[in-house]
């Protein structure tokens, strides 16, 4: 276990890179299971979740090497379809090996996935979709076993109850090797889903509707290995832009894509930021944050991963804001830690009323997940005195050199073991 020590840093300034998107690359590594041969994925972030997914692929029979932001994945002709318990329970994204294994090996066994605890996130969307495609799925409280009696999934049409990002990824990967046509309605529209689809198309998949809520897939007999470059991580980009916003600084994220972050950038502008998108995204923060109301929604709405960052920034706004969480239960667990720092925040169910204060105070706090640690770091940058944030290992799961990138902008942040 380790902590972050944060000191007030004044306005941050400089240029950083976001690197590849965590929520894309993990699914793209899993997608390699669909085709024998050597795959290469570029712009891979150096994060612990990538290494965990690499270990999981090795356990399934692959050879994986990740160096210099390139993942080289050699996939054998025959896969081992049993995913080790300790790797699956380490992160939520491990569920995305289910679709490729069932599609290619006609069998999969795995524990229920782990990862950040935001409250209930059911996997029935995944399993119901696979059942509709002809799989027999046994889903207990701790384990999933899926088998395809006829040896190959069949195309089907289903409507997701909710546009789940990960369920869309999983079912899309299963459908590309199914017999016939599969239609996924109310599919997730996130850029990371579209990016996965582009990789699958490079592997020979026939997919229509990428970037829309209706995906149509004509299954093919087999796919081939391919190269792919991961899109930049919009949540990492948002974190560094928020650091510039909250400190009144000037930060540019050179590889950020404004077309993936339009609604968030509107909110940042409403908070008083000046934004330029001519070369990545550059943000200049105001002297004092303007309060705004924010509600999380599926893409292209404001993402739930942005919300802890936004709440931290609004805690020092000049007035009252209301933040609403529409996607997950239990995602206000970092608020108590902000309150320890002097923030005035009242939560009621899915809503948080944030009364901006002129000053936060450094203290000892704990970050329960990746974005919570990042949000508490933002608060520490503008707090008086020293802030020590426990749970620093969480940021390793989603940020490539978090401390180094902030330090390059002038932040006074260090890792304590």
DAWO-V737859 format. One record per run of one state. SS is the DSSP state (alpha for helix, beta for strand, coil for the rest). FROM is the first residue (numbers start at 0). TO is the last residue. If there is no record, write none. Layout:
# DAWO-V737859
ss = [SS:SS]
from = [FROM:FROM]
to = [TO:TO]
This chain:
# DAWO-V737859
ss = [coil:beta:coil:beta:coil:beta:coil:alpha:coil:beta:coil:alpha:coil:beta:coil:beta:coil:beta:coil:alpha:coil:alpha:coil:beta:coil:alpha:coil:beta:coil:beta:coil:beta:coil:beta:coil:alpha:coil:beta:coil:beta:coil:alpha:coil:beta:coil:beta:coil:beta:coil:beta:coil:alpha:coil:beta:coil:alpha:coil:alpha:coil:beta:coil:beta:coil:beta:coil:beta:coil:beta:coil:alpha:coil:beta:coil:beta:coil:alpha:coil:beta:coil:beta:coil:beta:coil:beta:coil:alpha:coil:beta:coil:beta:coil:alpha:coil:alpha:coil:beta:coil]
from = [0:2:7:12:16:19:20:21:34:36:42:47:59:62:67:69:75:81:82:84:88:91:105:106:111:123:132:135:139:142:147:153:154:156:159:164:175:178:179:180:185:190:202:205:208:213:218:226:229:231:232:233:247:249:253:257:260:261:270:273:276:280:284:288:289:293:296:301:302:303:314:316:317:319:324:334:340:343:348:350:355:359:361:363:366:369:381:382:384:385:390:392:396:401:408:411:416]
to = [1:6:11:15:18:19:20:33:35:41:46:58:61:66:68:74:80:81:83:87:90:104:105:110:122:131:134:138:141:146:152:153:155:158:163:174:177:178:179:184:189:201:204:207:212:217:225:228:230:231:232:246:248:252:256:259:260:269:272:275:279:283:287:288:292:295:300:301:302:313:315:316:318:323:333:339:342:347:349:354:358:360:362:365:368:380:381:383:384:389:391:395:400:407:410:415:416]
